[in-house]
Amino acid sequence: MIPTTQTVGFRSGERNVFFHILTACNLSCEHCYINPAQHGTQTLDKETMVAWLKLFARPGIPSNLIFLGGEPTLHPDLAFGIERAKELGFTVTVDSNGYLFHDLLEQTSPDLLDYLSFSLDGPDAAVNDPLRGEGVFEICTANLRRAVAMGYRVSVIYTVSSRNIDHLERMVPLLDELGVKRFFIQVIGLRGKTAQDGQGEAGGSWQVDPAHWLRVVPEVARAAAARGIHVTFPKVFLDPGETFECAGLAADNYFIFPNGRVYRCPLCEDYPINAYRIEENRLLHNEGLMEDRFFPLQIPEGCVMNRLLQPDNIVYDQEGRPEHCISCCLLKQEIVP
């Protein structure tokens, strides 16, 4: 029997810290969400990295920390940061494009790193590499195999867009063969490069229409679960009668960038409306019309920030009513085998 899909509701006190320790990357992915003009070009030194980790550490309270970039393994002190984060009580994940610079697998260990997550946007080079770069699929999968062999717990992130949604189902046998036990399916957002032109180099919209998403993604998730893979994917559209809930009000999520901006909502990251900032290693709340002022607003479309920043995601009927209520982008569904 395949386990049923469950919506993972926001839990009071839940804490997730997404820590961009640099914005540099060795790749130039077509759909990269990093915006140097808004996020900075700095690489945090290790002293600053630790000082900022301490700002968000809560002893005795479960807190997830995700090291991000750019490509976080480009940072020469990432292994040091992982060790300090574990000492501060974080559950630690590194999200990587798979190149694993600075001998990361040898510099840290499976005892310190809870998850090493690899980004793949296609089941083969023909699909993945036009999005992420020539030769990326081969290098990423080779390093993933090496990590599995060394005892690391690995996961794979697949960002669904109009370019690759119809190849998603072919990821299931690949993940099974690679020994991957956790699979994160994400939906493309209009941030960074996709926000600047709305389309990739091949032309056409990046966005996936609701019917296409609902037809493909849940079915692939069930197929992966049938092979023993834990699958997590965004809710995206609320079912009729479901109540909208905003993570900015119900949970503690922080998106930290090396220029000191700290956001509560990832949809806002292309704009200088961050709720918090870090100055002189102090976390300060910003005054004025910032992102957190919008979170309490209730509209038929669901997510206020989606309505303001990504209105093309919403389809209206002839009476002007939204056909779907857009969920908070941080609301997830999962199938646990």
N, C-alpha and C positions, 0 to 999 in steps of 0.2 A: 504494500500500500504506500502510495506517495503522500507524505505529510502535506497538510493543507497550508495555503498561504495565509500568513498572519501579518496584520499591520502592527508595527512596533511603535506603540504610543510613547510620547515624551514622558519621561519619568522625572518627578520633582528632584532637583539636586543633581541630575545627570550633567556631567561636565565633559566637554570635548574641546581640546585645544589644538588648533591647526596652525603650526608654527613654520612659517616660511623663513628659513635662516639665510637665504639668498634668493636672488631672482635670475641669476645666470644659468644657462643651460647649454649643453652641447648640441641639442636638436633645435629645429625650427618647425615644430608641429603646426599644421594649418589651423588647428582649433585651439591653440594655446590661450589660456585665460589670463596669463600674466601681462600686466600693463605697466611697464617701467615708469611711465610718467606719473602713475598713481601709486605704485607700490615701491618705487625706489630701485636703485641699482647696487645697493650696498651688499657686502657680505659681512655678517656679524662676526666680530671676533669672539673667541671662546669665553672670555670674561663676560661680555655682554649677553651671550647666549645663556649662560648660567644665571645671570642676574634676572633676565626676563623669565626664565623657567621658574624661578623662585616667586615671581609675581603671581603666577597662576597655580602654584602647588597648594594643595589643601590636604594636609596630613590626615589620614583616616577616612577621607572621602574619595571614592573611586573616581579617577580622572584619566581619560584617554588622551594621549599626546600623539600627534601625527607630525613627523618631520617632513617638510615639503620644501620645494624650490619654486621656480627653476628646478634644477636637478640637485637634490640635497647631498648626494654622494660626491658632488664636486667640492663640498666643504671639507677641508683637510682635518677638521676637528669634530666631524660628525660622530665618530665612535666615542670620543670624549663626552659629547653631549648626551648620547644614549646612556652612558654609565651614570652621569650626573642625574638624568631624568629618572632613572630607576631608583637611585638613592632618595629622590624626592617623593617617591611613591606612585609615579605615573605608570600606566600601561603604555608601552611604547610601540609605535608602528613607524616604519619608514616607507614612504611612497616614492618609487624610483622608476625611471624609464628603462632600467635593466642593465645599464652600463656598469654600475657598481664601481665607481672610481675609488682610488686610494685603498684598494684591497679591503673593502668593507667586510667581506665575509671572514677574512682572517683577523681583522682588527677588533671585531666584536664577537659575540657568540649567541647561540640560540637561547642561552639562559638569561641574557640581557634584553634581547630584542624579541618582543612578543609576536610581531608579525612583520614580514618583509613583503611589501606589495608591489607587484610589477604591472606596468601599464601596457596593455596590448589592445589594439583597436581593429584586429582582424585575425582570422584563424590561419592565415598564411601571409607570406610576404606580398603577394599580389594585392591584398586588401589593406594590410597594415602599413606597408612602407610608403605608398602615396600620401598617407596622412601624417606619418611620423618620421619618415626619412629612409633613404636607401640603406639596406643592410641592417635595419633596426630589429626586424623580426628574428633574424638568425642570432644576433648577439643577445637579445633579451631572452629568448627561449633557452639558449645555451647556458646563460648565467642562472636562469631559473632552475634548470636541471641540477646545476652544481649546488645551488642553495639547498634544494631538497635533499640531495645526497649528503650534505653536511649536517642535516638535522634541523634546518630552519623551517619554521612554519610560514608558508608562503600563501599569498592570495593574488588574484588577478583582477585588475580594474579594466572594464571595457566601456568606453564612452560611446553611446549610441547616437548616431546622426543619420541623416538621409543617405550618407555615403556607405554606411556599413550595416544598417539594421537587418538587411536581408541575408547577411552572412553570420548573424549572431548564433543561429542554431548550430553552425559548424564548430563553434567554440567548445561545445559540450564534449565531443570525443577527444579534442585536443587537451582540454583540462584534465580529463580522466587519464590520458596517456602521460601527461606531465606530472601527475601526482598532486595536483592542486585541490585543496579541500574547501577553499572559500573563494567565492566569485561575487564581485561587486559590479553590478550593471548600473551605469550612470546615464543620464540624459544630457545631451549637448545644451549648453546655455549660451545666451547671447552676451558673452563677456569676452574681454580681451580682443583677439583678432576677429572672432565671429561678430562681435559688437561693432567693430569698425567698418566692416563691409557687408555683414549679413550673409556672406557666402564664401565658399572656398575657391581655390584657383580654378576648379573645374566648372564653376558657375552653379547657379541654382541655390535654393535655400538649404541651410544646414538642418532646419527644423524637421521634426517628424510629426505628422498629423496624428491626432488622438486615436483614430480608428486603427491606424497602422501600428502604433505602439501597443495598444490593447490586444491586438491580434497576435503579435509576435512575442513580446517580452514575457508575459506570464507563462506562456507555453514553453519557452526555452528554459525558464526558471524551474518549471516542474520536471523537465527532461534532465536537467543537471542534478536536481535533488534525487531523482531516481538512481543516479550513479553515486550517491553518497556525498554530494557537494553541497555545502551550506551556501545558499544564494541570498543576496540582499539587493534590492532594487527600489528606486524611488516610487512612492505612491502616485505621484503626478496628478491624477484626477481622482477626486473624492467620489464615492458612490452616492446615489441619491439618499438623502437623509443623514449622511455623515456630517458631523460638526467640524468646521474648520478650526484648527489650532495652530498658533504661530510659535515656532521654536524660540524666537526672540523673547517670548513671555514665559514659556513653559520649561525651558531648559537653559543651561549655561553653555553656550557655544561661542568660542572666540577664534577669530581668524587674524593672525598676527603677521604683519609684513615688516621687512627690515628697515623701512623708513619710520617705523614707530606707529603706524596706523593699526588700529585694532577694530575690526568690524564684528558685528553680531549676526549679520545676514550676508551670505556670499553673493547674493544678487546685486549688492550695493558696491562691490569692490572696484568698479570703474569710476566711482564718483567720490568726491571729498566730503562724504557725509558719515564717516566712521563715528560710531558712538564713543569710542575711547581713543586715547593716544598714549604713547609711552614717552616721557621726557625725563632725562636724568635718572633712568631706571625706576621711575614712578608711574603707576597706572592712573591716568587722569580721565575723568568723564568730560566729554565735550558739551558745551552749551549750544543752544540754538536749534535750528531745524535739522536735526540729524536723523539717522535711520530709525533709532529707537522711538522717536516721536510718532512714527507711522504704524508701528506694530499693533497698537490697540484698535485701530480702525477696522470696521467690519463692513464688507461689501459683498454683493452676490457672487462676484468672480472668485472670491476666496482670498488668495494672497495679494495684499495691497502692493507690495513691491513688484510682484510679477505684473500686475495691471499697469503700474507706472513705467516700468523699465523694459518689460518684454511683452507688450500687448499683443504681438502677433501670435502668441501662444493660445489666445482665447478666440473661440468661435462663437458667434451669436446667432440666434434663430431669427425668424422674420419679425418677431415682436421685440427684438433687441435684448433678449435674455440670454445669458451665457449658457451654452449647451453643456458645459462641464464646469464644475467648481474646481479651480486649481488649488492643490494642496500646498502646504509649506514644502519647499524644496528639500528640507531636511527630514521630512516624514518618510519612513522607509517601510517596505514590506520585506518579509523574509520567509524562506522555506528552510527549516532545519531538518536534515535527514535523520 
